[in-house]
Amino acid sequence: MPHKPMSFTEYRAACKQLGLSPSYSAAPALGISQVTAARYSSGTAIVPMPVALLLRTMIELKKQETRK
């Protein structure tokens, strides 16, 4: 898993892959407020590394589940 920054477009794509709305349903899944999620989604706030790592980990786990 790469440890690199996540752009807002990557954030939106990651949420979509997980079946989450980037501004709303992602918030509780990531433990953040809806305002913060909306800021990540719009690019007005930088996606912090822990959030990027969590999203990438969630995607990887989802991939592993579908391989079973």
PDB file of N, CA, C and O in Angstrom:
ATOM      1  N   MET A   1       0.839  -1.172   0.000  1.00  0.00           N
ATOM      2  CA  MET A   1       0.000   0.000   0.000  1.00  0.00           C
ATOM      3  C   MET A   1       0.892   1.245   0.000  1.00  0.00           C
ATOM      4  O   MET A   1       1.773   1.372   0.850  1.00  0.00           O
ATOM      5  N   PRO A   2       0.676   2.136  -0.918  1.00  0.00           N
ATOM      6  CA  PRO A   2       1.544   3.313  -0.975  1.00  0.00           C
ATOM      7  C   PRO A   2       1.237   4.289   0.162  1.00  0.00           C
ATOM      8  O   PRO A   2       0.080   4.502   0.526  1.00  0.00           O
ATOM      9  N   HIS A   3       2.289   4.865   0.702  1.00  0.00           N
ATOM     10  CA  HIS A   3       2.146   5.890   1.739  1.00  0.00           C
ATOM     11  C   HIS A   3       2.391   7.233   1.092  1.00  0.00           C
ATOM     12  O   HIS A   3       3.456   7.830   1.251  1.00  0.00           O
ATOM     13  N   LYS A   4       1.403   7.700   0.365  1.00  0.00           N
ATOM     14  CA  LYS A   4       1.538   8.964  -0.340  1.00  0.00           C
ATOM     15  C   LYS A   4       0.293   9.795  -0.094  1.00  0.00           C
ATOM     16  O   LYS A   4      -0.751   9.263   0.282  1.00  0.00           O
ATOM     17  N   PRO A   5       0.403  11.094  -0.305  1.00  0.00           N
ATOM     18  CA  PRO A   5      -0.774  11.952  -0.106  1.00  0.00           C
ATOM     19  C   PRO A   5      -1.920  11.534  -1.018  1.00  0.00           C
ATOM     20  O   PRO A   5      -1.714  10.876  -2.038  1.00  0.00           O
ATOM     21  N   MET A   6      -3.122  11.924  -0.634  1.00  0.00           N
ATOM     22  CA  MET A   6      -4.315  11.606  -1.410  1.00  0.00           C
ATOM     23  C   MET A   6      -4.955  12.916  -1.851  1.00  0.00           C
ATOM     24  O   MET A   6      -5.278  13.769  -1.024  1.00  0.00           O
ATOM     25  N   SER A   7      -5.131  13.065  -3.140  1.00  0.00           N
ATOM     26  CA  SER A   7      -5.801  14.257  -3.660  1.00  0.00           C
ATOM     27  C   SER A   7      -7.302  14.145  -3.404  1.00  0.00           C
ATOM     28  O   SER A   7      -7.803  13.079  -3.045  1.00  0.00           O
ATOM     29  N   PHE A   8      -8.005  15.248  -3.591  1.00  0.00           N
ATOM     30  CA  PHE A   8      -9.446  15.187  -3.384  1.00  0.00           C
ATOM     31  C   PHE A   8     -10.121  14.304  -4.421  1.00  0.00           C
ATOM     32  O   PHE A   8     -11.152  13.696  -4.133  1.00  0.00           O
ATOM     33  N   THR A   9      -9.556  14.222  -5.632  1.00  0.00           N
ATOM     34  CA  THR A   9     -10.156  13.331  -6.635  1.00  0.00           C
ATOM     35  C   THR A   9      -9.927  11.868  -6.252  1.00  0.00           C
ATOM     36  O   THR A   9     -10.796  11.025  -6.474  1.00  0.00           O
ATOM     37  N   GLU A  10      -8.772  11.568  -5.683  1.00  0.00           N
ATOM     38  CA  GLU A  10      -8.511  10.204  -5.203  1.00  0.00           C
ATOM     39  C   GLU A  10      -9.414   9.880  -4.012  1.00  0.00           C
ATOM     40  O   GLU A  10      -9.895   8.754  -3.882  1.00  0.00           O
ATOM     41  N   TYR A  11      -9.643  10.868  -3.145  1.00  0.00           N
ATOM     42  CA  TYR A  11     -10.544  10.687  -2.004  1.00  0.00           C
ATOM     43  C   TYR A  11     -11.947  10.331  -2.499  1.00  0.00           C
ATOM     44  O   TYR A  11     -12.571   9.389  -2.012  1.00  0.00           O
ATOM     45  N   ARG A  12     -12.421  11.092  -3.463  1.00  0.00           N
ATOM     46  CA  ARG A  12     -13.761  10.837  -4.008  1.00  0.00           C
ATOM     47  C   ARG A  12     -13.840   9.444  -4.657  1.00  0.00           C
ATOM     48  O   ARG A  12     -14.825   8.726  -4.483  1.00  0.00           O
ATOM     49  N   ALA A  13     -12.802   9.082  -5.396  1.00  0.00           N
ATOM     50  CA  ALA A  13     -12.780   7.768  -6.055  1.00  0.00           C
ATOM     51  C   ALA A  13     -12.726   6.642  -5.023  1.00  0.00           C
ATOM     52  O   ALA A  13     -13.381   5.614  -5.191  1.00  0.00           O
ATOM     53  N   ALA A  14     -11.955   6.832  -3.967  1.00  0.00           N
ATOM     54  CA  ALA A  14     -11.861   5.811  -2.917  1.00  0.00           C
ATOM     55  C   ALA A  14     -13.207   5.618  -2.235  1.00  0.00           C
ATOM     56  O   ALA A  14     -13.630   4.488  -1.988  1.00  0.00           O
ATOM     57  N   CYS A  15     -13.871   6.716  -1.934  1.00  0.00           N
ATOM     58  CA  CYS A  15     -15.198   6.618  -1.316  1.00  0.00           C
ATOM     59  C   CYS A  15     -16.166   5.883  -2.241  1.00  0.00           C
ATOM     60  O   CYS A  15     -16.937   5.034  -1.793  1.00  0.00           O
ATOM     61  N   LYS A  16     -16.121   6.207  -3.511  1.00  0.00           N
ATOM     62  CA  LYS A  16     -17.006   5.558  -4.488  1.00  0.00           C
ATOM     63  C   LYS A  16     -16.736   4.052  -4.527  1.00  0.00           C
ATOM     64  O   LYS A  16     -17.670   3.252  -4.567  1.00  0.00           O
ATOM     65  N   GLN A  17     -15.453   3.669  -4.517  1.00  0.00           N
ATOM     66  CA  GLN A  17     -15.097   2.245  -4.525  1.00  0.00           C
ATOM     67  C   GLN A  17     -15.669   1.514  -3.324  1.00  0.00           C
ATOM     68  O   GLN A  17     -16.004   0.332  -3.401  1.00  0.00           O
ATOM     69  N   LEU A  18     -15.778   2.228  -2.216  1.00  0.00           N
ATOM     70  CA  LEU A  18     -16.284   1.625  -0.985  1.00  0.00           C
ATOM     71  C   LEU A  18     -17.799   1.758  -0.852  1.00  0.00           C
ATOM     72  O   LEU A  18     -18.384   1.298   0.128  1.00  0.00           O
ATOM     73  N   GLY A  19     -18.423   2.385  -1.834  1.00  0.00           N
ATOM     74  CA  GLY A  19     -19.874   2.568  -1.792  1.00  0.00           C
ATOM     75  C   GLY A  19     -20.298   3.646  -0.814  1.00  0.00           C
ATOM     76  O   GLY A  19     -21.409   3.609  -0.286  1.00  0.00           O
ATOM     77  N   LEU A  20     -19.411   4.615  -0.568  1.00  0.00           N
ATOM     78  CA  LEU A  20     -19.695   5.691   0.377  1.00  0.00           C
ATOM     79  C   LEU A  20     -19.855   7.010  -0.357  1.00  0.00           C
ATOM     80  O   LEU A  20     -19.177   7.261  -1.353  1.00  0.00           O
ATOM     81  N   SER A  21     -20.741   7.840   0.131  1.00  0.00           N
ATOM     82  CA  SER A  21     -20.850   9.200  -0.371  1.00  0.00           C
ATOM     83  C   SER A  21     -19.669   9.982   0.186  1.00  0.00           C
ATOM     84  O   SER A  21     -19.473   9.990   1.401  1.00  0.00           O
ATOM     85  N   PRO A  22     -18.876  10.638  -0.652  1.00  0.00           N
ATOM     86  CA  PRO A  22     -17.690  11.349  -0.157  1.00  0.00           C
ATOM     87  C   PRO A  22     -17.986  12.403   0.905  1.00  0.00           C
ATOM     88  O   PRO A  22     -17.137  12.687   1.750  1.00  0.00           O
ATOM     89  N   SER A  23     -19.181  12.983   0.867  1.00  0.00           N
ATOM     90  CA  SER A  23     -19.496  14.045   1.812  1.00  0.00           C
ATOM     91  C   SER A  23     -20.328  13.596   3.012  1.00  0.00           C
ATOM     92  O   SER A  23     -20.317  14.259   4.049  1.00  0.00           O
ATOM     93  N   TYR A  24     -21.050  12.480   2.888  1.00  0.00           N
ATOM     94  CA  TYR A  24     -21.975  12.126   3.964  1.00  0.00           C
ATOM     95  C   TYR A  24     -21.694  10.774   4.601  1.00  0.00           C
ATOM     96  O   TYR A  24     -21.299  10.725   5.766  1.00  0.00           O
ATOM     97  N   SER A  25     -21.885   9.680   3.881  1.00  0.00           N
ATOM     98  CA  SER A  25     -21.728   8.377   4.518  1.00  0.00           C
ATOM     99  C   SER A  25     -20.275   8.048   4.840  1.00  0.00           C
ATOM    100  O   SER A  25     -20.009   7.172   5.662  1.00  0.00           O
ATOM    101  N   ALA A  26     -19.337   8.737   4.204  1.00  0.00           N
ATOM    102  CA  ALA A  26     -17.925   8.508   4.523  1.00  0.00           C
ATOM    103  C   ALA A  26     -17.581   9.035   5.915  1.00  0.00           C
ATOM    104  O   ALA A  26     -16.706   8.490   6.589  1.00  0.00           O
ATOM    105  N   ALA A  27     -18.262  10.084   6.341  1.00  0.00           N
ATOM    106  CA  ALA A  27     -17.936  10.725   7.617  1.00  0.00           C
ATOM    107  C   ALA A  27     -17.969   9.755   8.796  1.00  0.00           C
ATOM    108  O   ALA A  27     -16.963   9.637   9.496  1.00  0.00           O
ATOM    109  N   PRO A  28     -19.067   9.061   9.047  1.00  0.00           N
ATOM    110  CA  PRO A  28     -19.058   8.139  10.192  1.00  0.00           C
ATOM    111  C   PRO A  28     -18.102   6.959  10.003  1.00  0.00           C
ATOM    112  O   PRO A  28     -17.527   6.462  10.971  1.00  0.00           O
ATOM    113  N   ALA A  29     -17.937   6.520   8.780  1.00  0.00           N
ATOM    114  CA  ALA A  29     -17.020   5.398   8.523  1.00  0.00           C
ATOM    115  C   ALA A  29     -15.580   5.777   8.819  1.00  0.00           C
ATOM    116  O   ALA A  29     -14.774   4.930   9.205  1.00  0.00           O
ATOM    117  N   LEU A  30     -15.259   7.052   8.638  1.00  0.00           N
ATOM    118  CA  LEU A  30     -13.889   7.530   8.862  1.00  0.00           C
ATOM    119  C   LEU A  30     -13.711   8.203  10.218  1.00  0.00           C
ATOM    120  O   LEU A  30     -12.596   8.571  10.586  1.00  0.00           O
ATOM    121  N   GLY A  31     -14.803   8.367  10.963  1.00  0.00           N
ATOM    122  CA  GLY A  31     -14.723   9.008  12.267  1.00  0.00           C
ATOM    123  C   GLY A  31     -14.481  10.506  12.175  1.00  0.00           C
ATOM    124  O   GLY A  31     -13.800  11.086  13.020  1.00  0.00           O
ATOM    125  N   ILE A  32     -15.042  11.130  11.145  1.00  0.00           N
ATOM    126  CA  ILE A  32     -14.882  12.572  10.943  1.00  0.00           C
ATOM    127  C   ILE A  32     -16.258  13.208  10.792  1.00  0.00           C
ATOM    128  O   ILE A  32     -17.254  12.511  10.597  1.00  0.00           O
ATOM    129  N   SER A  33     -16.309  14.521  10.882  1.00  0.00           N
ATOM    130  CA  SER A  33     -17.589  15.214  10.705  1.00  0.00           C
ATOM    131  C   SER A  33     -17.951  15.286   9.222  1.00  0.00           C
ATOM    132  O   SER A  33     -17.098  15.140   8.346  1.00  0.00           O
ATOM    133  N   GLN A  34     -19.234  15.516   8.968  1.00  0.00           N
ATOM    134  CA  GLN A  34     -19.671  15.664   7.587  1.00  0.00           C
ATOM    135  C   GLN A  34     -19.061  16.909   6.949  1.00  0.00           C
ATOM    136  O   GLN A  34     -18.806  16.925   5.745  1.00  0.00           O
ATOM    137  N   VAL A  35     -18.827  17.939   7.738  1.00  0.00           N
ATOM    138  CA  VAL A  35     -18.197  19.158   7.225  1.00  0.00           C
ATOM    139  C   VAL A  35     -16.781  18.844   6.755  1.00  0.00           C
ATOM    140  O   VAL A  35     -16.370  19.274   5.678  1.00  0.00           O
ATOM    141  N   THR A  36     -16.040  18.095   7.564  1.00  0.00           N
ATOM    142  CA  THR A  36     -14.670  17.722   7.192  1.00  0.00           C
ATOM    143  C   THR A  36     -14.670  16.855   5.939  1.00  0.00           C
ATOM    144  O   THR A  36     -13.867  17.070   5.031  1.00  0.00           O
ATOM    145  N   ALA A  37     -15.568  15.877   5.890  1.00  0.00           N
ATOM    146  CA  ALA A  37     -15.664  15.010   4.716  1.00  0.00           C
ATOM    147  C   ALA A  37     -15.971  15.832   3.465  1.00  0.00           C
ATOM    148  O   ALA A  37     -15.402  15.586   2.401  1.00  0.00           O
ATOM    149  N   ALA A  38     -16.862  16.797   3.595  1.00  0.00           N
ATOM    150  CA  ALA A  38     -17.207  17.657   2.455  1.00  0.00           C
ATOM    151  C   ALA A  38     -16.003  18.492   2.026  1.00  0.00           C
ATOM    152  O   ALA A  38     -15.805  18.733   0.835  1.00  0.00           O
ATOM    153  N   ARG A  39     -15.210  18.929   2.983  1.00  0.00           N
ATOM    154  CA  ARG A  39     -14.009  19.709   2.651  1.00  0.00           C
ATOM    155  C   ARG A  39     -12.979  18.849   1.919  1.00  0.00           C
ATOM    156  O   ARG A  39     -12.349  19.313   0.969  1.00  0.00           O
ATOM    157  N   TYR A  40     -12.806  17.604   2.351  1.00  0.00           N
ATOM    158  CA  TYR A  40     -11.897  16.703   1.635  1.00  0.00           C
ATOM    159  C   TYR A  40     -12.406  16.487   0.218  1.00  0.00           C
ATOM    160  O   TYR A  40     -11.635  16.500  -0.742  1.00  0.00           O
ATOM    161  N   SER A  41     -13.711  16.289   0.101  1.00  0.00           N
ATOM    162  CA  SER A  41     -14.327  15.986  -1.190  1.00  0.00           C
ATOM    163  C   SER A  41     -14.217  17.150  -2.172  1.00  0.00           C
ATOM    164  O   SER A  41     -14.068  16.941  -3.376  1.00  0.00           O
ATOM    165  N   SER A  42     -14.289  18.360  -1.660  1.00  0.00           N
ATOM    166  CA  SER A  42     -14.235  19.530  -2.537  1.00  0.00           C
ATOM    167  C   SER A  42     -12.819  20.036  -2.770  1.00  0.00           C
ATOM    168  O   SER A  42     -12.583  20.869  -3.645  1.00  0.00           O
ATOM    169  N   GLY A  43     -11.879  19.526  -1.981  1.00  0.00           N
ATOM    170  CA  GLY A  43     -10.502  19.970  -2.131  1.00  0.00           C
ATOM    171  C   GLY A  43     -10.166  21.207  -1.321  1.00  0.00           C
ATOM    172  O   GLY A  43      -9.076  21.760  -1.465  1.00  0.00           O
ATOM    173  N   THR A  44     -11.082  21.651  -0.471  1.00  0.00           N
ATOM    174  CA  THR A  44     -10.797  22.826   0.353  1.00  0.00           C
ATOM    175  C   THR A  44      -9.985  22.471   1.598  1.00  0.00           C
ATOM    176  O   THR A  44      -9.476  23.358   2.284  1.00  0.00           O
ATOM    177  N   ALA A  45      -9.865  21.185   1.885  1.00  0.00           N
ATOM    178  CA  ALA A  45      -8.999  20.716   2.973  1.00  0.00           C
ATOM    179  C   ALA A  45      -8.169  19.548   2.437  1.00  0.00           C
ATOM    180  O   ALA A  45      -8.633  18.759   1.615  1.00  0.00           O
ATOM    181  N   ILE A  46      -6.955  19.464   2.917  1.00  0.00           N
ATOM    182  CA  ILE A  46      -6.058  18.376   2.516  1.00  0.00           C
ATOM    183  C   ILE A  46      -6.453  17.101   3.254  1.00  0.00           C
ATOM    184  O   ILE A  46      -6.718  17.130   4.456  1.00  0.00           O
ATOM    185  N   VAL A  47      -6.493  15.991   2.537  1.00  0.00           N
ATOM    186  CA  VAL A  47      -6.786  14.691   3.150  1.00  0.00           C
ATOM    187  C   VAL A  47      -5.543  14.276   3.945  1.00  0.00           C
ATOM    188  O   VAL A  47      -4.481  14.060   3.361  1.00  0.00           O
ATOM    189  N   PRO A  48      -5.667  14.161   5.277  1.00  0.00           N
ATOM    190  CA  PRO A  48      -4.498  13.794   6.069  1.00  0.00           C
ATOM    191  C   PRO A  48      -4.057  12.349   5.798  1.00  0.00           C
ATOM    192  O   PRO A  48      -4.855  11.503   5.397  1.00  0.00           O
ATOM    193  N   MET A  49      -2.784  12.098   6.027  1.00  0.00           N
ATOM    194  CA  MET A  49      -2.220  10.775   5.765  1.00  0.00           C
ATOM    195  C   MET A  49      -2.984   9.657   6.490  1.00  0.00           C
ATOM    196  O   MET A  49      -3.239   8.623   5.872  1.00  0.00           O
ATOM    197  N   PRO A  50      -3.365   9.812   7.774  1.00  0.00           N
ATOM    198  CA  PRO A  50      -4.109   8.723   8.421  1.00  0.00           C
ATOM    199  C   PRO A  50      -5.427   8.392   7.719  1.00  0.00           C
ATOM    200  O   PRO A  50      -5.808   7.224   7.634  1.00  0.00           O
ATOM    201  N   VAL A  51      -6.116   9.402   7.224  1.00  0.00           N
ATOM    202  CA  VAL A  51      -7.375   9.166   6.508  1.00  0.00           C
ATOM    203  C   VAL A  51      -7.091   8.465   5.180  1.00  0.00           C
ATOM    204  O   VAL A  51      -7.796   7.529   4.803  1.00  0.00           O
ATOM    205  N   ALA A  52      -6.068   8.916   4.486  1.00  0.00           N
ATOM    206  CA  ALA A  52      -5.687   8.277   3.220  1.00  0.00           C
ATOM    207  C   ALA A  52      -5.324   6.817   3.444  1.00  0.00           C
ATOM    208  O   ALA A  52      -5.744   5.945   2.683  1.00  0.00           O
ATOM    209  N   LEU A  53      -4.544   6.549   4.487  1.00  0.00           N
ATOM    210  CA  LEU A  53      -4.156   5.163   4.785  1.00  0.00           C
ATOM    211  C   LEU A  53      -5.366   4.313   5.152  1.00  0.00           C
ATOM    212  O   LEU A  53      -5.466   3.159   4.735  1.00  0.00           O
ATOM    213  N   LEU A  54      -6.286   4.879   5.931  1.00  0.00           N
ATOM    214  CA  LEU A  54      -7.490   4.142   6.305  1.00  0.00           C
ATOM    215  C   LEU A  54      -8.313   3.794   5.075  1.00  0.00           C
ATOM    216  O   LEU A  54      -8.762   2.658   4.928  1.00  0.00           O
ATOM    217  N   LEU A  55      -8.512   4.760   4.195  1.00  0.00           N
ATOM    218  CA  LEU A  55      -9.290   4.487   2.980  1.00  0.00           C
ATOM    219  C   LEU A  55      -8.613   3.421   2.122  1.00  0.00           C
ATOM    220  O   LEU A  55      -9.272   2.506   1.628  1.00  0.00           O
ATOM    221  N   ARG A  56      -7.307   3.538   1.948  1.00  0.00           N
ATOM    222  CA  ARG A  56      -6.588   2.541   1.138  1.00  0.00           C
ATOM    223  C   ARG A  56      -6.646   1.156   1.771  1.00  0.00           C
ATOM    224  O   ARG A  56      -6.748   0.153   1.065  1.00  0.00           O
ATOM    225  N   THR A  57      -6.583   1.100   3.083  1.00  0.00           N
ATOM    226  CA  THR A  57      -6.690  -0.182   3.789  1.00  0.00           C
ATOM    227  C   THR A  57      -8.084  -0.766   3.628  1.00  0.00           C
ATOM    228  O   THR A  57      -8.237  -1.965   3.394  1.00  0.00           O
ATOM    229  N   MET A  58      -9.102   0.080   3.752  1.00  0.00           N
ATOM    230  CA  MET A  58     -10.482  -0.383   3.590  1.00  0.00           C
ATOM    231  C   MET A  58     -10.696  -0.947   2.179  1.00  0.00           C
ATOM    232  O   MET A  58     -11.359  -1.971   2.014  1.00  0.00           O
ATOM    233  N   ILE A  59     -10.138  -0.284   1.173  1.00  0.00           N
ATOM    234  CA  ILE A  59     -10.257  -0.764  -0.209  1.00  0.00           C
ATOM    235  C   ILE A  59      -9.561  -2.105  -0.362  1.00  0.00           C
ATOM    236  O   ILE A  59     -10.099  -3.020  -0.987  1.00  0.00           O
ATOM    237  N   GLU A  60      -8.375  -2.226   0.201  1.00  0.00           N
ATOM    238  CA  GLU A  60      -7.620  -3.485   0.111  1.00  0.00           C
ATOM    239  C   GLU A  60      -8.384  -4.624   0.784  1.00  0.00           C
ATOM    240  O   GLU A  60      -8.438  -5.733   0.253  1.00  0.00           O
ATOM    241  N   LEU A  61      -8.969  -4.359   1.942  1.00  0.00           N
ATOM    242  CA  LEU A  61      -9.757  -5.381   2.641  1.00  0.00           C
ATOM    243  C   LEU A  61     -10.994  -5.774   1.833  1.00  0.00           C
ATOM    244  O   LEU A  61     -11.371  -6.945   1.783  1.00  0.00           O
ATOM    245  N   LYS A  62     -11.610  -4.792   1.212  1.00  0.00           N
ATOM    246  CA  LYS A  62     -12.778  -5.092   0.375  1.00  0.00           C
ATOM    247  C   LYS A  62     -12.379  -5.979  -0.797  1.00  0.00           C
ATOM    248  O   LYS A  62     -13.106  -6.909  -1.148  1.00  0.00           O
ATOM    249  N   LYS A  63     -11.229  -5.699  -1.404  1.00  0.00           N
ATOM    250  CA  LYS A  63     -10.736  -6.535  -2.507  1.00  0.00           C
ATOM    251  C   LYS A  63     -10.489  -7.961  -2.045  1.00  0.00           C
ATOM    252  O   LYS A  63     -10.829  -8.912  -2.749  1.00  0.00           O
ATOM    253  N   GLN A  64      -9.899  -8.113  -0.866  1.00  0.00           N
ATOM    254  CA  GLN A  64      -9.611  -9.442  -0.324  1.00  0.00           C
ATOM    255  C   GLN A  64     -10.895 -10.210  -0.048  1.00  0.00           C
ATOM    256  O   GLN A  64     -10.961 -11.419  -0.272  1.00  0.00           O
ATOM    257  N   GLU A  65     -11.927  -9.503   0.444  1.00  0.00           N
ATOM    258  CA  GLU A  65     -13.204 -10.146   0.710  1.00  0.00           C
ATOM    259  C   GLU A  65     -13.855 -10.665  -0.576  1.00  0.00           C
ATOM    260  O   GLU A  65     -14.455 -11.741  -0.582  1.00  0.00           O
ATOM    261  N   THR A  66     -13.735  -9.909  -1.643  1.00  0.00           N
ATOM    262  CA  THR A  66     -14.372 -10.325  -2.888  1.00  0.00           C
ATOM    263  C   THR A  66     -13.627 -11.475  -3.562  1.00  0.00           C
ATOM    264  O   THR A  66     -14.191 -12.181  -4.397  1.00  0.00           O
ATOM    265  N   ARG A  67     -12.362 -11.660  -3.198  1.00  0.00           N
ATOM    266  CA  ARG A  67     -11.585 -12.784  -3.765  1.00  0.00           C
ATOM    267  C   ARG A  67     -11.962 -14.119  -3.129  1.00  0.00           C
ATOM    268  O   ARG A  67     -11.684 -15.177  -3.695  1.00  0.00           O
ATOM    269  N   LYS A  68     -12.581 -14.075  -1.975  1.00  0.00           N
ATOM    270  CA  LYS A  68     -12.917 -15.319  -1.260  1.00  0.00           C
ATOM    271  C   LYS A  68     -14.046 -16.062  -1.924  1.00  0.00           C
ATOM    272  O   LYS A  68     -14.449 -17.124  -1.450  1.00  0.00           O
TER     273      LYS A  68
END
